[in-house]
Amino acid sequence: MVFLLSCLSLGPIKPSRDAPPPCLCDSQDSITIVEKVEVVQTQREKTNMDKVQSLVQAITETYARLVKLPDLGPGKEINELLGNLVAVCSEIHDQDTVQQVLNHAGVKAVLPWLRKICAEAESCLESHWTAHILKGSSPDEVITRLESFPYYANYQDLARLELCAILSVTKTAPSRIAFIGSGPLPLTSLCLLDALESGATASGLPPPPQQKQPSRVVLNIDFSEAAIAASLRLCLALGARGAGMEFLCADAASTAQNLAEFDVVYMAALVGMSQADKEVIVLHVAGRMRPGALLLVRSAWGLRTCLYPEVELATEGLLRRLEPCVVVHPYGQVVNSVLVARVRGDDSREGDVRKGP
């Protein structure tokens, strides 16, 4: 009560003379802030446009120089051009930037031809190195030359990545693998055998010494007689390192080869150069595989699709034959994406989910 009386004796409380802070919305400063935001946004858009233009220019100018080369065999100029192209296309960008580059009229006009050039150059490179490797006078020298291939480590990384993708959907490491589109230098097949023979199981640990391991076999299939002949000579020259490698000259869509005995069938990135082509081939291949076996298809994502065609397995036609299981998009030096699907037992989408091949 005493407190209340003392307050009354002081008279009414006067409001503070300190005025409240002005609303930014009513000040000149607010206009400045908005203008600064707009300037920053404009700068960002310009930076992005510059980046898109730079990427487009790098891709189209590389193509323009590639088409002028007398041939696509390995050499200083083509090695530099393709090396720079791979570096540019392996960069990681946001989806909007990637779409702007891929949808650019200049890029769209050259993209199919650029992929064909890259495919032919890759084949020339492999043929060149196969001939170089075969000059080794002993299995040890042949192996040394093989492992000096500039992209040998990339093949090892890709093989491990693909094997991990396979083991993520089945507890049993594959014993029999078919590789369609193996080419003249079957490095993936050799790296797969190395990984499997060294004990690459689902646990990642080597099997017990007393445990008898199944014989690993990779059947390399290619439509080119020259590629099959070269790769066969290479594996014979490798001695014991080439054990388990088999070869067949056949078209990917051929119905002559029964694939039912294989746990996994690979489709190389250059087997079919469009989604329509790949769908036809995939249906032919899956139709010759046993239900529950795995089909691994190499694809690409982002700007890497300038080098290899992108593949989509979740289409109406393919879903009748395949159950997509895993998609892996690498961000490092490995260029190809990995798609793994299980072969269905019939043409419907229903049915039991199988645990492994």
Protein Blocks (a to p, Z undefined) as FASTA:
>chain_A
ZZmmmmmmnopadddfbdcdddfklpmklmmmmmmmmmmmmmmmmmmmmmmmmmmmmmmm
mmmmmmmpmbfcdcfklmmmmmmmmmmmmpccdfklmmmmmmpmklmmmmmmmmmmmmmm
mmmmmmmmmmmmmmpcbfklmmmmmmmpmklmmmmmmmmmmmmmmmmmocbdcfbdcdeh
kbjblfklmmmmmmmmnopafkopacdfklccdddddddddfblklmmmmmmmmmmnomm
lgoiacddddfklckbccklpmbdcddfkgojbfklmmmmmmmmmmmpcehiacddddde
hjllmmpccddfkbfklmmmpccfbdcddfblblbdcddddddfblbfbdcddfbZZ
